[in-house]
């Protein structure tokens, strides 16, 4: 399971729901417009790169790929996958 935590600077941290550990290297992407980022060593990525994207996918090996609306990631502190 994954968990996504939003911080003040529109930075999102991808976490494992069960362990609360960050997930470095999680793939974050949108199909239209095509944008792809990889979470840093702390499991973080900047949401600003996805401005103008309706749907954002978050994937990592051995986890289910989940999708979010951009507006949900901006307005919520925690998103469980």
C-alpha positions in Angstrom: 0.0 0.0 0.0 1.1 3.6 -0.6 0.2 6.8 1.1 0.7 10.3 -0.3 1.4 13.2 2.0 1.2 16.8 0.8 3.4 19.6 2.2 3.1 23.4 2.2 5.3 23.9 -0.9 3.1 21.5 -3.1 5.6 18.8 -2.5 4.1 15.3 -2.3 5.7 12.5 -0.3 4.9 8.9 -1.3 4.7 6.6 1.7 3.9 3.0 2.3 0.6 2.9 4.2 1.5 0.0 6.5 5.1 1.0 7.4 4.8 4.8 7.0 8.2 4.7 5.2 8.8 6.9 2.2 9.1 5.2 -1.2 12.1 6.6 -3.1 11.9 6.0 -6.8 8.1 5.9 -7.1 7.0 6.8 -10.7 4.6 9.7 -10.9 3.1 10.4 -14.3 0.3 11.8 -16.4 -0.7 10.6 -19.9 -2.2 13.9 -21.1 -0.2 16.1 -21.2 2.6 13.6 -20.9 4.6 14.3 -17.8 6.8 11.8 -15.8 8.7 12.3 -12.6 10.5 10.0 -10.2 10.2 10.5 -6.5 13.6 11.5 -4.9 15.5 9.7 -2.3 13.0 10.9 0.3 10.0 9.7 -1.7 9.1 13.3 -2.7 8.1 14.9 -6.0 6.8 18.4 -6.8 3.1 18.7 -7.7 3.8 21.9 -9.7 5.1 19.8 -12.6 1.6 18.3 -13.1 -0.2 21.6 -13.3 -2.6 21.3 -16.2 -2.9 17.5 -15.9 -6.3 16.1 -14.9 -5.2 12.6 -13.9 -1.9 11.7 -12.1 -0.8 8.1 -11.7 1.5 6.8 -9.0 3.2 3.5 -9.4 5.9 1.4 -7.8 7.0 -2.2 -8.1 4.8 -4.6 -6.1 2.2 -1.9 -5.5 -1.0 -1.3 -7.4 -0.9 1.8 -9.7 -3.3 4.3 -8.5 -4.7 7.4 -10.1 -5.6 10.8 -8.6 -7.2 14.0 -9.8 -4.8 16.9 -9.6 -7.4 18.9 -7.7 -7.5 16.1 -5.0 -3.8 16.1 -4.5 -3.8 19.9 -4.0 -6.7 19.8 -1.5 -5.9 16.7 0.5 -3.1 16.1 3.0 -3.2 12.3 2.9 -4.2 10.0 0.0 -4.2 6.3 0.6 -3.5 3.9 -2.2 
